[in-house]
Amino acid sequence: MDLLLNKIYEGSALNVLNELPENSVNMCVTSPPYWGLRDYQTNPAKWNDGWSGELGAEAEAKDYINHLCDIFDGVKRVLREDGTCWVNIGDTYKKKCLCMIPFLFALEMVNRGWILRNVIIWHKPRCVPLGVKDRFTVDFEYIFFFSKKPKYYFEQQLEPFKSSTLKHTSKCSVSEKSKYYQGFCAEHQRKYQQKLLNNELKGRNKRTVWSISPQSFHGDHTATYPLKLIETPIKAGCPENGIVLDPFIGSGTTAMVAEQLNRNWVGIELNPKYIEMAEERIRNARP
Ligand SMILES: C[S@@+](CC[C@H](N)C(=O)[O-])C[C@H]1O[C@@H](n2cnc3c(N)ncnc32)[C@H](O)[C@@H]1O
């Protein structure tokens, strides 16, 4: 089947991905249903192990991880050789114990051949206080950044230097005599500091804790991620006019950001009600 751009395919990601041409999209950014949390009122999908039900409703975490990773095997096939895959996934408590789902997922992805490049913390400056008193309030989620191969497309992203860095650098230059500075090559550090003081650097390499206020609801969809959250992955992982894939597109956030940044997109969604909602949202966001 030819890849139809800027369109949502209706169906289970596992089946639809099988129909899409291999090596055809530049990147994938997505947020799957979390384990044991929500009911997206999708029709039960059929899985490779014979189980049929909604992704996230499995009784055992290991079955959820396997179903999810089967879908990402399909993503890997559709992804170009220089492609990357960015997955936002949250954790679950069962019998008061944190299940470590994000890390079980990331480990299984690595077992299946993905290269894990970064664990990014999505810090939520505004989060829902749940009234727990016997542990701390969780104010972050994970984004895992994987590549298909060791060499991949990546546009470096910069953030402003902290004023404290500039102050510190102007006071503490690396001595001409030292070979090492904090375990790194002093010569390299001296050149970097000089460039910094001469105002030749546009910013520092972006860090892995991103503070972004959540936007958890759009219309009837209760798990929308914020537009801002996926701007950086799309800018870093997809060239202009390239193709962004989201196999769980929900209310269409990925498509909206891709269009704002002049990228094409392909979405997959199991619930037709959400497809209608996403299509309207994407249309309304167009200039
Ligand atoms: C966490 S939400 C994604 C939200 C999206 N990032 C947004 O901003 O709107 C997960 C979505 O996956 C859909 N879904 C669940 N199982 C699916 C499957 N097997 N294949 C495709 N989509 C599925 C759900 O209906 C839901 O809309």
Ligand as a Chemical Component Dictionary entry (heavy atoms), coordinates in Angstrom:
data_LIG
# 
_chem_comp.id                   LIG 
_chem_comp.type                 NON-POLYMER 
_chem_comp.pdbx_formal_charge   0 
_chem_comp.three_letter_code    LIG 
# 
loop_
_chem_comp_atom.comp_id 
_chem_comp_atom.atom_id 
_chem_comp_atom.alt_atom_id 
_chem_comp_atom.type_symbol 
_chem_comp_atom.charge 
_chem_comp_atom.model_Cartn_x 
_chem_comp_atom.model_Cartn_y 
_chem_comp_atom.model_Cartn_z 
_chem_comp_atom.pdbx_ordinal 
LIG C1  C1  C 0  -2.460 8.292  25.153 1  
LIG S1  S1  S 1  -3.590 8.413  23.860 2  
LIG C2  C2  C 0  -2.722 9.405  22.679 3  
LIG C3  C3  C 0  -3.046 10.865 22.808 4  
LIG C4  C4  C 0  -2.375 11.757 21.787 5  
LIG N1  N1  N 0  -0.959 11.823 22.007 6  
LIG C5  C5  C 0  -3.003 13.141 21.839 7  
LIG O1  O1  O 0  -2.280 14.116 22.125 8  
LIG O2  O2  O -1 -4.207 13.245 21.633 9  
LIG C6  C6  C 0  -3.557 6.837  23.121 10 
LIG C7  C7  C 0  -4.492 6.651  21.926 11 
LIG O3  O3  O 0  -4.264 5.358  21.359 12 
LIG C8  C8  C 0  -5.512 4.845  20.888 13 
LIG N2  N2  N 0  -5.363 3.364  20.804 14 
LIG C9  C9  C 0  -5.539 2.436  21.776 15 
LIG N3  N3  N 0  -5.218 1.205  21.315 16 
LIG C10 C10 C 0  -4.826 1.369  20.037 17 
LIG C11 C11 C 0  -4.338 0.463  19.035 18 
LIG N4  N4  N 0  -4.222 -0.842 19.285 19 
LIG N5  N5  N 0  -4.018 0.972  17.818 20 
LIG C12 C12 C 0  -4.145 2.297  17.556 21 
LIG N6  N6  N 0  -4.605 3.196  18.463 22 
LIG C13 C13 C 0  -4.918 2.741  19.696 23 
LIG C14 C14 C 0  -6.512 5.311  21.928 24 
LIG O4  O4  O 0  -7.831 5.324  21.394 25 
LIG C15 C15 C 0  -5.977 6.709  22.263 26 
LIG O5  O5  O 0  -6.591 7.696  21.477 27 
# 
loop_
_chem_comp_bond.comp_id 
_chem_comp_bond.atom_id_1 
_chem_comp_bond.atom_id_2 
_chem_comp_bond.value_order 
_chem_comp_bond.pdbx_ordinal 
LIG C1  S1  SING 1  
LIG S1  C2  SING 2  
LIG S1  C6  SING 3  
LIG C2  C3  SING 4  
LIG C3  C4  SING 5  
LIG C4  N1  SING 6  
LIG C4  C5  SING 7  
LIG C5  O1  DOUB 8  
LIG C5  O2  SING 9  
LIG C6  C7  SING 10 
LIG C7  O3  SING 11 
LIG C7  C15 SING 12 
LIG O3  C8  SING 13 
LIG C8  N2  SING 14 
LIG C8  C14 SING 15 
LIG N2  C9  SING 16 
LIG N2  C13 SING 17 
LIG C9  N3  DOUB 18 
LIG N3  C10 SING 19 
LIG C10 C11 SING 20 
LIG C10 C13 DOUB 21 
LIG C11 N4  SING 22 
LIG C11 N5  DOUB 23 
LIG N5  C12 SING 24 
LIG C12 N6  DOUB 25 
LIG N6  C13 SING 26 
LIG C14 O4  SING 27 
LIG C14 C15 SING 28 
LIG C15 O5  SING 29 
# 
